[in-house]
Amino acid sequence: MRVRSWLSLLVTVLLPFGGLVRAQSDSAATPAREQLLTVPVRDASGRVMQLHARVCRPADAGPSTLVLINHGSPPNAYERPKIQLGRCDQEAAHWFLTRGYVVAYVLRRGYGDNGGRWAEDTGGCNTPDFFHAGLETAVDIDAAIEVLTELPFVKPDRAVVVGQSAGGWGAIAYDAARHPKVAAFIVMAGGRGGHHNNRPGENCRPDLLAHAAGRFGKTASTPMLWIYTRNDSYFGPSIARALWHEFTAAGGKAELEQPGDFGDDGHRLFFGPGGSVIWGPLFERYLADREITAR
């Protein structure tokens, strides 16, 4: 079932939650060629928006496997327009580029200078609709995959989706929908509702977040890698384990890794400087198990 057709069955409830980690740059030079483009996405009303995307290519010739990196969401609405596209010189992109992958970033609806209505509203904290928010994120991920895998220097299938925080939650949702061009999902601190009332460690209805993870697990088809650090201020160890339990108990397949502390907030692991020392070996093993290579 396509993501959008699934969404058409839902009743939309509105308001914001989630976590954004500001990206940190890697000081090492990245052998990449950069390209900016737009990704059309159609919302439930039929309106088409153009999402801004950045593609980073290895210096040598392709075609190569695509890695789509998906950003999080700030707990404050006024921060959403300030979000910028990830860069080719960031450590996360550099890790994949030096291994021959094509890396792409996309700004979802309502973020950065895309404009338009924010699609990932969840509703008030009494009964937030985390399920709907995940599916809306998955709509934008799916649109990006469709466009980016048509590029001549990108392999047409077996793409890798990486998501951090709200982007990771969208990756979980996308695994539960039809995704014929994607062969791997990596979730870095995935979830919604963190920093409730701007308080680190407080989450808006983690019970409903876990319930939504179970709903996704019923139809998820691709084994995933989930990584949550011990000192994540958005989704601590107990929340991560609850999400994983509900997801896998419902039929989803995911390897849960819970490394120790990272800096003063493990939520920044994926985009934090030096983070690849921790997540890099886990990525290597997971991609090898999935038999995914850059070429």
TIDOVO-210993 format. One record per residue (C-alpha): residue number from 1; x, y, z. Coordinates in steps of 0.001 Angstrom, whole numbers, always signed. Example, Ala and Ser with C-alpha at 12.3 -4.5 7.8 and 13.67 -1.06 7.14 Angstrom:
% residues 2
@nr->1 X->+12300 Y->-4500 Z->+7800
@nr->2 X->+13670 Y->-1060 Z->+7140
END
This chain:
% residues 295
@nr->1 X->+0 Y->+0 Z->+0
@nr->2 X->+1371 Y->+3430 Z->-890
@nr->3 X->+1996 Y->+5818 Z->+1986
@nr->4 X->-433 Y->+8443 Z->+690
@nr->5 X->-3258 Y->+5977 Z->+140
@nr->6 X->-2800 Y->+4774 Z->+3709
@nr->7 X->-2933 Y->+8347 Z->+4983
@nr->8 X->-6203 Y->+8992 Z->+3184
@nr->9 X->-7877 Y->+6622 Z->+5650
@nr->10 X->-6840 Y->+8694 Z->+8671
@nr->11 X->-8439 Y->+11591 Z->+10484
@nr->12 X->-5902 Y->+14395 Z->+10884
@nr->13 X->-5359 Y->+15876 Z->+14343
@nr->14 X->-3086 Y->+18897 Z->+14688
@nr->15 X->-192 Y->+20275 Z->+16843
@nr->16 X->+3639 Y->+19926 Z->+17208
@nr->17 X->+6162 Y->+17788 Z->+19053
@nr->18 X->+9557 Y->+16143 Z->+18347
@nr->19 X->+13289 Y->+16663 Z->+18562
@nr->20 X->+15828 Y->+18346 Z->+16333
@nr->21 X->+19575 Y->+18002 Z->+16611
@nr->22 X->+21570 Y->+20774 Z->+14983
@nr->23 X->+24140 Y->+19253 Z->+12654
@nr->24 X->+27822 Y->+19545 Z->+13365
@nr->25 X->+30392 Y->+19724 Z->+10573
@nr->26 X->+33277 Y->+17331 Z->+10089
@nr->27 X->+36601 Y->+19079 Z->+9671
@nr->28 X->+37855 Y->+16481 Z->+7182
@nr->29 X->+37536 Y->+17401 Z->+3513
@nr->30 X->+34741 Y->+15537 Z->+1781
@nr->31 X->+35381 Y->+14331 Z->-1784
@nr->32 X->+31905 Y->+15231 Z->-2992
@nr->33 X->+30074 Y->+17025 Z->-5769
@nr->34 X->+26973 Y->+18908 Z->-4674
@nr->35 X->+23635 Y->+19398 Z->-6401
@nr->36 X->+20506 Y->+21250 Z->-5242
@nr->37 X->+17098 Y->+20199 Z->-6533
@nr->38 X->+13432 Y->+20096 Z->-5586
@nr->39 X->+11147 Y->+17171 Z->-4791
@nr->40 X->+7418 Y->+17451 Z->-5566
@nr->41 X->+5076 Y->+16042 Z->-2923
@nr->42 X->+1294 Y->+15966 Z->-2990
@nr->43 X->-555 Y->+16418 Z->+304
@nr->44 X->-3938 Y->+14969 Z->+1282
@nr->45 X->-5769 Y->+17941 Z->-239
@nr->46 X->-4086 Y->+17397 Z->-3607
@nr->47 X->-1816 Y->+20426 Z->-3345
@nr->48 X->+1706 Y->+19910 Z->-4710
@nr->49 X->+4640 Y->+21408 Z->-2851
@nr->50 X->+8294 Y->+21505 Z->-3842
@nr->51 X->+10666 Y->+20281 Z->-1129
@nr->52 X->+14255 Y->+21492 Z->-1173
@nr->53 X->+16910 Y->+18787 Z->-1371
@nr->54 X->+20705 Y->+18560 Z->-1488
@nr->55 X->+22529 Y->+15660 Z->-3135
@nr->56 X->+26174 Y->+14868 Z->-2356
@nr->57 X->+28038 Y->+12675 Z->-4842
@nr->58 X->+31349 Y->+10848 Z->-4446
@nr->59 X->+34117 Y->+12190 Z->-6634
@nr->60 X->+34388 Y->+8970 Z->-8637
@nr->61 X->+31819 Y->+7739 Z->-11118
@nr->62 X->+28567 Y->+5997 Z->-10082
@nr->63 X->+25916 Y->+4843 Z->-10092
@nr->64 X->+25916 Y->+4394 Z->-6326
@nr->65 X->+23488 Y->+3381 Z->-3614
@nr->66 X->+21453 Y->+6271 Z->-2220
@nr->67 X->+21483 Y->+7176 Z->+1477
@nr->68 X->+18669 Y->+9583 Z->+2392
@nr->69 X->+19266 Y->+11356 Z->+5722
@nr->70 X->+16137 Y->+12736 Z->+7421
@nr->71 X->+16147 Y->+15534 Z->+9985
@nr->72 X->+14299 Y->+15885 Z->+13273
@nr->73 X->+11756 Y->+18438 Z->+14461
@nr->74 X->+12243 Y->+21162 Z->+17108
@nr->75 X->+9919 Y->+21275 Z->+20114
@nr->76 X->+9173 Y->+24955 Z->+19400
@nr->77 X->+7224 Y->+25952 Z->+16302
@nr->78 X->+9221 Y->+29148 Z->+15751
@nr->79 X->+12353 Y->+27040 Z->+15206
@nr->80 X->+10984 Y->+25092 Z->+12231
@nr->81 X->+11566 Y->+27842 Z->+9624
@nr->82 X->+15192 Y->+28086 Z->+10791
@nr->83 X->+16080 Y->+24515 Z->+9878
@nr->84 X->+18556 Y->+24245 Z->+7001
@nr->85 X->+19492 Y->+21458 Z->+4656
@nr->86 X->+22266 Y->+19168 Z->+5813
@nr->87 X->+25645 Y->+19713 Z->+4183
@nr->88 X->+28012 Y->+17519 Z->+2247
@nr->89 X->+30892 Y->+18296 Z->+4636
@nr->90 X->+29093 Y->+16994 Z->+7728
@nr->91 X->+30529 Y->+13968 Z->+9475
@nr->92 X->+27420 Y->+11852 Z->+8794
@nr->93 X->+27571 Y->+12525 Z->+5050
@nr->94 X->+31349 Y->+12173 Z->+4975
@nr->95 X->+31137 Y->+8680 Z->+6500
@nr->96 X->+28935 Y->+7456 Z->+3662
@nr->97 X->+30618 Y->+9436 Z->+871
@nr->98 X->+34050 Y->+8017 Z->+1606
@nr->99 X->+32522 Y->+4553 Z->+1229
@nr->100 X->+31116 Y->+5400 Z->-2197
@nr->101 X->+27467 Y->+6134 Z->-1385
@nr->102 X->+25414 Y->+9044 Z->-2707
@nr->103 X->+24017 Y->+11065 Z->+207
@nr->104 X->+20912 Y->+13248 Z->+102
@nr->105 X->+19053 Y->+15512 Z->+2506
@nr->106 X->+15513 Y->+16859 Z->+2086
@nr->107 X->+13559 Y->+19486 Z->+4028
@nr->108 X->+10058 Y->+18212 Z->+4730
@nr->109 X->+6810 Y->+20194 Z->+4507
@nr->110 X->+6686 Y->+23099 Z->+6927
@nr->111 X->+10436 Y->+23176 Z->+7601
@nr->112 X->+13094 Y->+25657 Z->+6530
@nr->113 X->+12230 Y->+27833 Z->+3562
@nr->114 X->+9897 Y->+25267 Z->+1987
@nr->115 X->+6913 Y->+27127 Z->+3389
@nr->116 X->+3449 Y->+25635 Z->+3485
@nr->117 X->+1536 Y->+23945 Z->+6280
@nr->118 X->+3445 Y->+21802 Z->+8749
@nr->119 X->+2207 Y->+18299 Z->+7974
@nr->120 X->+3458 Y->+16460 Z->+11059
@nr->121 X->+1105 Y->+17895 Z->+13682
@nr->122 X->+200 Y->+15425 Z->+16411
@nr->123 X->-2527 Y->+17164 Z->+18412
@nr->124 X->-2538 Y->+18196 Z->+22047
@nr->125 X->-566 Y->+16273 Z->+24625
@nr->126 X->-3642 Y->+14570 Z->+26097
@nr->127 X->-4144 Y->+12349 Z->+23037
@nr->128 X->-1384 Y->+13064 Z->+20492
@nr->129 X->-1647 Y->+11260 Z->+17159
@nr->130 X->+1916 Y->+10042 Z->+16780
@nr->131 X->+817 Y->+7488 Z->+14190
@nr->132 X->-437 Y->+10162 Z->+11812
@nr->133 X->+2667 Y->+12300 Z->+12306
@nr->134 X->+4891 Y->+9372 Z->+11358
@nr->135 X->+2918 Y->+8676 Z->+8212
@nr->136 X->+3123 Y->+12297 Z->+7091
@nr->137 X->+6891 Y->+12198 Z->+7522
@nr->138 X->+6925 Y->+8969 Z->+5520
@nr->139 X->+5035 Y->+10682 Z->+2686
@nr->140 X->+7887 Y->+13160 Z->+2236
@nr->141 X->+10545 Y->+10452 Z->+2546
@nr->142 X->+8759 Y->+8407 Z->-107
@nr->143 X->+8532 Y->+11406 Z->-2460
@nr->144 X->+12271 Y->+12015 Z->-2060
@nr->145 X->+13126 Y->+8360 Z->-2701
@nr->146 X->+11053 Y->+8358 Z->-5888
@nr->147 X->+12830 Y->+11411 Z->-7310
@nr->148 X->+16356 Y->+10702 Z->-6119
@nr->149 X->+16493 Y->+7097 Z->-7344
@nr->150 X->+15736 Y->+8401 Z->-10843
@nr->151 X->+18985 Y->+10375 Z->-10956
@nr->152 X->+21470 Y->+8860 Z->-13438
@nr->153 X->+24245 Y->+8499 Z->-10862
@nr->154 X->+22020 Y->+6742 Z->-8302
@nr->155 X->+21082 Y->+3072 Z->-8232
@nr->156 X->+17340 Y->+2665 Z->-8846
@nr->157 X->+16756 Y->+443 Z->-5819
@nr->158 X->+18187 Y->-863 Z->-2502
@nr->159 X->+18358 Y->+2630 Z->-1029
@nr->160 X->+19161 Y->+3276 Z->+2624
@nr->161 X->+16926 Y->+5525 Z->+4767
@nr->162 X->+18506 Y->+7081 Z->+7850
@nr->163 X->+16385 Y->+9155 Z->+10213
@nr->164 X->+17220 Y->+11108 Z->+13353
@nr->165 X->+14568 Y->+11866 Z->+16006
@nr->166 X->+11329 Y->+12778 Z->+14166
@nr->167 X->+13055 Y->+11692 Z->+10948
@nr->168 X->+13735 Y->+8333 Z->+12580
@nr->169 X->+10094 Y->+8055 Z->+13593
@nr->170 X->+9184 Y->+8692 Z->+9944
@nr->171 X->+11587 Y->+5939 Z->+8906
@nr->172 X->+9740 Y->+3509 Z->+11196
@nr->173 X->+6457 Y->+4590 Z->+9622
@nr->174 X->+7862 Y->+4221 Z->+6107
@nr->175 X->+8972 Y->+665 Z->+6845
@nr->176 X->+5330 Y->-93 Z->+7643
@nr->177 X->+4213 Y->+1142 Z->+4207
@nr->178 X->+5154 Y->+62 Z->+708
@nr->179 X->+8833 Y->+888 Z->-2
@nr->180 X->+10056 Y->-1200 Z->-2969
@nr->181 X->+13169 Y->+941 Z->-3570
@nr->182 X->+14443 Y->+829 Z->+25
@nr->183 X->+16410 Y->-2098 Z->+1470
@nr->184 X->+17596 Y->-711 Z->+4813
@nr->185 X->+16366 Y->+1562 Z->+7600
@nr->186 X->+18550 Y->+3085 Z->+10317
@nr->187 X->+16803 Y->+4886 Z->+13168
@nr->188 X->+18867 Y->+7260 Z->+15295
@nr->189 X->+16947 Y->+8237 Z->+18466
@nr->190 X->+13637 Y->+7968 Z->+16627
@nr->191 X->+10432 Y->+9239 Z->+18207
@nr->192 X->+8084 Y->+12148 Z->+18821
@nr->193 X->+6948 Y->+14162 Z->+21826
@nr->194 X->+10313 Y->+14721 Z->+23492
@nr->195 X->+11135 Y->+17775 Z->+25619
@nr->196 X->+7488 Y->+18297 Z->+26516
@nr->197 X->+7060 Y->+21893 Z->+27752
@nr->198 X->+10743 Y->+22405 Z->+26844
@nr->199 X->+11837 Y->+20111 Z->+29667
@nr->200 X->+14623 Y->+17617 Z->+28875
@nr->201 X->+13680 Y->+14124 Z->+29947
@nr->202 X->+9930 Y->+14785 Z->+29746
@nr->203 X->+8003 Y->+13078 Z->+26973
@nr->204 X->+4432 Y->+13716 Z->+25883
@nr->205 X->+2512 Y->+10449 Z->+26371
@nr->206 X->+5237 Y->+7826 Z->+25852
@nr->207 X->+2517 Y->+5206 Z->+26278
@nr->208 X->+809 Y->+6394 Z->+23102
@nr->209 X->+4165 Y->+6622 Z->+21340
@nr->210 X->+4811 Y->+2957 Z->+22145
@nr->211 X->+1297 Y->+2050 Z->+21020
@nr->212 X->+1913 Y->+3772 Z->+17670
@nr->213 X->+5192 Y->+1863 Z->+17307
@nr->214 X->+3201 Y->-1335 Z->+17712
@nr->215 X->+794 Y->-259 Z->+14976
@nr->216 X->+3743 Y->+289 Z->+12637
@nr->217 X->+5225 Y->-3058 Z->+13604
@nr->218 X->+2168 Y->-4913 Z->+12307
@nr->219 X->+3033 Y->-4152 Z->+8673
@nr->220 X->+6768 Y->-3316 Z->+8780
@nr->221 X->+8618 Y->-5621 Z->+6405
@nr->222 X->+12320 Y->-4667 Z->+6376
@nr->223 X->+14616 Y->-5420 Z->+9357
@nr->224 X->+15791 Y->-2162 Z->+10928
@nr->225 X->+18646 Y->-889 Z->+13073
@nr->226 X->+17623 Y->+1289 Z->+16038
@nr->227 X->+20220 Y->+3232 Z->+18066
@nr->228 X->+19375 Y->+5133 Z->+21293
@nr->229 X->+22066 Y->+6290 Z->+23726
@nr->230 X->+21867 Y->+5996 Z->+27498
@nr->231 X->+21751 Y->+9787 Z->+28040
@nr->232 X->+19251 Y->+10744 Z->+25334
@nr->233 X->+17222 Y->+13646 Z->+26769
@nr->234 X->+14317 Y->+13024 Z->+24376
@nr->235 X->+13953 Y->+9254 Z->+24394
@nr->236 X->+15741 Y->+7625 Z->+27305
@nr->237 X->+16483 Y->+3898 Z->+27660
@nr->238 X->+13091 Y->+2935 Z->+29097
@nr->239 X->+11206 Y->+4709 Z->+26305
@nr->240 X->+13467 Y->+3189 Z->+23652
@nr->241 X->+12936 Y->-307 Z->+25032
@nr->242 X->+9164 Y->+215 Z->+25205
@nr->243 X->+9049 Y->+1329 Z->+21550
@nr->244 X->+11170 Y->-1626 Z->+20484
@nr->245 X->+9089 Y->-4088 Z->+22513
@nr->246 X->+5777 Y->-2923 Z->+21046
@nr->247 X->+7205 Y->-2787 Z->+17509
@nr->248 X->+8716 Y->-6273 Z->+17590
@nr->249 X->+5849 Y->-7857 Z->+19544
@nr->250 X->+3540 Y->-6754 Z->+16726
@nr->251 X->+5758 Y->-8411 Z->+14099
@nr->252 X->+8308 Y->-5745 Z->+13210
@nr->253 X->+11992 Y->-6664 Z->+13006
@nr->254 X->+14545 Y->-4335 Z->+14599
@nr->255 X->+17933 Y->-4636 Z->+16248
@nr->256 X->+18051 Y->-2301 Z->+19258
@nr->257 X->+21462 Y->-881 Z->+20181
@nr->258 X->+21792 Y->+1224 Z->+23341
@nr->259 X->+25343 Y->+2564 Z->+23632
@nr->260 X->+26485 Y->+4534 Z->+26678
@nr->261 X->+26546 Y->+8284 Z->+27150
@nr->262 X->+27514 Y->+10642 Z->+24333
@nr->263 X->+28543 Y->+14118 Z->+25430
@nr->264 X->+25970 Y->+15940 Z->+27542
@nr->265 X->+23033 Y->+14653 Z->+25480
@nr->266 X->+23097 Y->+11410 Z->+23498
@nr->267 X->+20281 Y->+12675 Z->+21297
@nr->268 X->+23030 Y->+14445 Z->+19352
@nr->269 X->+24953 Y->+11257 Z->+18604
@nr->270 X->+24275 Y->+11034 Z->+14873
@nr->271 X->+25100 Y->+14651 Z->+14023
@nr->272 X->+27562 Y->+15243 Z->+16867
@nr->273 X->+31320 Y->+15523 Z->+16205
@nr->274 X->+33012 Y->+12172 Z->+16706
@nr->275 X->+29700 Y->+10335 Z->+16801
@nr->276 X->+30649 Y->+8062 Z->+13915
@nr->277 X->+33182 Y->+6347 Z->+16169
@nr->278 X->+30166 Y->+4912 Z->+18010
@nr->279 X->+27539 Y->+4483 Z->+15308
@nr->280 X->+29902 Y->+3752 Z->+12404
@nr->281 X->+30724 Y->+132 Z->+13369
@nr->282 X->+27021 Y->-535 Z->+14023
@nr->283 X->+26139 Y->+814 Z->+10574
@nr->284 X->+28895 Y->-1270 Z->+8970
@nr->285 X->+27624 Y->-4474 Z->+10527
@nr->286 X->+23975 Y->-3794 Z->+9740
@nr->287 X->+24620 Y->-2895 Z->+6088
@nr->288 X->+26835 Y->-5971 Z->+5669
@nr->289 X->+24081 Y->-8160 Z->+7137
@nr->290 X->+21654 Y->-6634 Z->+4643
@nr->291 X->+24224 Y->-7196 Z->+1852
@nr->292 X->+24135 Y->-3523 Z->+945
@nr->293 X->+27141 Y->-1958 Z->-731
@nr->294 X->+27734 Y->+1398 Z->-2373
@nr->295 X->+28271 Y->-69 Z->-5838
END
